[in-house]
Amino acid sequence: MRNSDHRPANVALVFGGSRGIGAAAVERLAADGYGVAFTYVSRADKANLLVAAVEAAGGQALAIQADSAHPEAIRQAVSQAVDRFGTLSVLVVNAGLLRMGTIDEVSLQDLDLMLNVNVRAVYLAIQAASPHLQDGARVITIGSNVAVRTGMPGASVYQLTKTAVAGLVKGVALDLAPRGITVNNIQPGPTNTDMNAGAIDMLAERSPLKRVAQPQEIAGLISYLARDEARYVTGSSITIDGGLTL
Ligand SMILES: NC(=O)c1ccc[n+]([C@@H]2O[C@H](COP(=O)([O-])OP(=O)(O)OC[C@H]3O[C@@H](n4cnc5c(N)ncnc54)[C@H](OP(=O)(O)O)[C@@H]3O)[C@@H](O)[C@H]2O)c1
């Protein structure tokens, strides 16, 4: 029997898994033994390479094209993941985008896009996945340390969206607690991904540890929250930013 023929006991779905923090989460959860479905919006090349890498390491992965800006695409992604692997043990809602601009610069289009992908889609992903989450499952959102403090102009909409996610998890944690499902929000600081291309040196200089995070360090916290020993952690926003917001 090929490895891809059997259904894994533990299943994770990662929204926005083709690059950066999401891709590191896919690789880490696959290494932890999960069958992992993940979405991407446009980078099929990266998504396919990631599936190949997981399979080469003996794991199972499924790439799903789904734009989180569209509610129906979110629902379809959940259906495809469940059809392939079965009910979900872990949901990671990571897809997000950053468009900088001061209050005088941000367009209505960028405002709507960030609200839809960074906030509405987080709620809709959890809502769509909820009927398919096992009792005791884990929901993990990826917010940002900018919910604590940005210290720079031009990030107000991004800060608005990530602060909204920190609030959202508190309420959803109470909604899902009767099923033993935990809901937590990871707030990374600057991390070495495409989102920060060109700004890594500047961001490292601002950090007390004089470096940015590696995506694998954020994935390590995702892995912890998915484990049994984290079952009493819920409704929390956990900042992992090398002390930047202290
Ligand atoms: N990097 C940081 O410093 C940092 C710090 C704090 C928080 N965060 C948060 O961490 C998360 C991941 O950031 P990252 O730096 O890893 O970003 P990234 O390198 O730009 O990767 C973004 C990922 O999300 C996917 N995505 C973007 N828009 C999407 C959409 N509309 N529908 C579905 N998928 C979508 C992308 O898919 P494609 O590959 O198809 O484009 C990609 O897989 C975001 O929520 C971000 O706000 C990042």
The ligand as an SDF file (V2000), in Angstrom:
LIG
                    3D

 48 52  0  0  0  0  0  0  0  0999 V2000
    6.2080   37.8450    8.0320 N   0  0  0  0  0  0  0  0  0  0  0  0
    6.0090   38.5350    9.1480 C   0  0  0  0  0  0  0  0  0  0  0  0
    6.8810   39.2920    9.5870 O   0  0  0  0  0  0  0  0  0  0  0  0
    4.7290   38.4000    9.9000 C   0  0  0  0  0  0  0  0  0  0  0  0
    4.6790   38.9470   11.1940 C   0  0  0  0  0  0  0  0  0  0  0  0
    3.5050   38.8330   11.9120 C   0  0  0  0  0  0  0  0  0  0  0  0
    2.4170   38.2040   11.3620 C   0  0  0  0  0  0  0  0  0  0  0  0
    2.4870   37.6920   10.0980 N   0  0  0  0  0  0  0  0  0  0  0  0
    1.2920   37.0340    9.5670 C   0  0  0  0  0  0  0  0  0  0  0  0
    1.6340   35.7060    9.2770 O   0  0  0  0  0  0  0  0  0  0  0  0
    0.8370   35.2430    8.1920 C   0  0  0  0  0  0  0  0  0  0  0  0
    1.7500   34.6920    7.1050 C   0  0  0  0  0  0  0  0  0  0  0  0
    2.6670   35.7090    6.7360 O   0  0  0  0  0  0  0  0  0  0  0  0
    3.9330   35.3950    5.8230 P   0  0  0  0  0  0  0  0  0  0  0  0
    4.9500   36.4310    6.1650 O   0  0  0  0  0  0  0  0  0  0  0  0
    4.2880   33.9840    5.8740 O   0  0  0  0  0  0  0  0  0  0  0  0
    3.3270   35.7900    4.3960 O   0  0  0  0  0  0  0  0  0  0  0  0
    3.7870   35.4000    2.9040 P   0  0  0  0  0  0  0  0  0  0  0  0
    5.1880   34.9180    2.8960 O   0  0  0  0  0  0  0  0  0  0  0  0
    3.4010   36.5900    2.0990 O   0  0  0  0  0  0  0  0  0  0  0  0
    2.8170   34.1620    2.5570 O   0  0  0  0  0  0  0  0  0  0  0  0
    1.4480   34.3720    2.5830 C   0  0  0  0  0  0  0  0  0  0  0  0
    0.7440   33.0530    2.4350 C   0  0  0  0  0  0  0  0  0  0  0  0
   -0.6830   33.2900    2.5180 O   0  0  0  0  0  0  0  0  0  0  0  0
   -1.2670   32.9600    1.2770 C   0  0  0  0  0  0  0  0  0  0  0  0
   -2.3120   33.9240    0.9600 N   0  0  0  0  0  0  0  0  0  0  0  0
   -2.1980   35.2650    0.8580 C   0  0  0  0  0  0  0  0  0  0  0  0
   -3.3780   35.8000    0.5030 N   0  0  0  0  0  0  0  0  0  0  0  0
   -4.2540   34.7710    0.3890 C   0  0  0  0  0  0  0  0  0  0  0  0
   -5.6070   34.6570    0.0190 C   0  0  0  0  0  0  0  0  0  0  0  0
   -6.3180   35.7400   -0.3380 N   0  0  0  0  0  0  0  0  0  0  0  0
   -6.1830   33.4340    0.0000 N   0  0  0  0  0  0  0  0  0  0  0  0
   -5.4640   32.3310    0.3380 C   0  0  0  0  0  0  0  0  0  0  0  0
   -4.1760   32.3650    0.6700 N   0  0  0  0  0  0  0  0  0  0  0  0
   -3.5710   33.5730    0.6950 C   0  0  0  0  0  0  0  0  0  0  0  0
   -0.1530   32.9830    0.2590 C   0  0  0  0  0  0  0  0  0  0  0  0
   -0.5080   32.1760   -0.8720 O   0  0  0  0  0  0  0  0  0  0  0  0
    0.2680   32.3440   -2.3060 P   0  0  0  0  0  0  0  0  0  0  0  0
    1.6170   31.6890   -2.1080 O   0  0  0  0  0  0  0  0  0  0  0  0
   -0.5830   31.6230   -3.2810 O   0  0  0  0  0  0  0  0  0  0  0  0
    0.3740   33.8100   -2.5560 O   0  0  0  0  0  0  0  0  0  0  0  0
    0.9960   32.4170    1.0880 C   0  0  0  0  0  0  0  0  0  0  0  0
    0.9090   31.0180    1.2200 O   0  0  0  0  0  0  0  0  0  0  0  0
    0.0030   36.4410    7.7430 C   0  0  0  0  0  0  0  0  0  0  0  0
   -1.2880   36.3790    8.3550 O   0  0  0  0  0  0  0  0  0  0  0  0
    0.7790   37.6180    8.2880 C   0  0  0  0  0  0  0  0  0  0  0  0
   -0.0400   38.7320    8.4900 O   0  0  0  0  0  0  0  0  0  0  0  0
    3.6230   37.7670    9.3540 C   0  0  0  0  0  0  0  0  0  0  0  0
  1  2  1  0
  2  3  2  0
  2  4  1  0
  4  5  1  0
  4 48  2  0
  5  6  2  0
  6  7  1  0
  7  8  2  0
  8  9  1  0
  8 48  1  0
  9 10  1  0
  9 46  1  0
 10 11  1  0
 11 12  1  0
 11 44  1  0
 12 13  1  0
 13 14  1  0
 14 15  2  0
 14 16  1  0
 14 17  1  0
 17 18  1  0
 18 19  2  0
 18 20  1  0
 18 21  1  0
 21 22  1  0
 22 23  1  0
 23 24  1  0
 23 42  1  0
 24 25  1  0
 25 26  1  0
 25 36  1  0
 26 27  1  0
 26 35  1  0
 27 28  2  0
 28 29  1  0
 29 30  1  0
 29 35  2  0
 30 31  1  0
 30 32  2  0
 32 33  1  0
 33 34  2  0
 34 35  1  0
 36 37  1  0
 36 42  1  0
 37 38  1  0
 38 39  2  0
 38 40  1  0
 38 41  1  0
 42 43  1  0
 44 45  1  0
 44 46  1  0
 46 47  1  0
M  CHG  2   8   1  16  -1
M  END
$$$$
